[in-house]
Amino acid sequence: NGFWVGPVEMKLEDYFRYSDQAREERPLYLFDPKFAEKVPKLGLEYEVPVYFQEDLFSVLGHERPDYRWIIIGLAGSGSSFHIDPNSTSAWDAVIKGSKKWVLFPPDLIPPGVHPSPDGAEVACPVSIIEWFMNFYITTKTWKKKPIECICKAGEVIFVPNGWWHLVINLEESIAITQNYASRSK
Ligand SMILES: O=C(O)CCC(=O)C(=O)O
């Protein structure tokens, strides 16, 4: 039993063996929603920050959709532009390494991103690196600018529901993220 890395399950030692030699533009990203069930100690070693504790999805008990992930990736890995599903907000806590974030409010579609009319699917024809090389600069002349920041180990970011976000790991990183719904947006 390993952790989910895209569509395959990999033992952690195999994933780290892969990361030690990986050089590709879109490195494999470990993204596992069942980490706390697989390794209960991992689930017990953190507490949900106080601001994010109201979670209306918890009424669904075991029926709730996946909502928490451990995320591990090397420099250059990350998540291309998307909006989180089911109107959830999220928090993302960096445990090791650092992540660069770019966030756009719901009414500002990032350049290079082509959502379907109902917003359910996102076509982002470029990789994260290519987005920074070819599209990032166009936002510099926009009146409304994206929010950008770097989160380092020990820091937590809040991603409000409906916001577009892109993340790139600036170095090998480990993070925990949770999606939730609360009465306040
Ligand atoms: O790659 C990351 O840390 C961000 C993950 C993310 O955006 C998400 O889970 O929706």
The ligand as an ORCA input file, in Angstrom:
! r2SCAN-3c Opt
* xyz 0 1
  O      -0.228     22.066     -5.130
  C      -0.701     22.571     -4.109
  O      -0.136     22.621     -3.017
  C      -2.065     23.197     -4.209
  C      -3.137     22.187     -4.193
  C      -4.421     22.739     -4.666
  O      -4.507     23.765     -5.263
  C      -5.642     22.010     -4.389
  O      -5.588     20.958     -3.728
  O      -6.710     22.475     -4.830
*
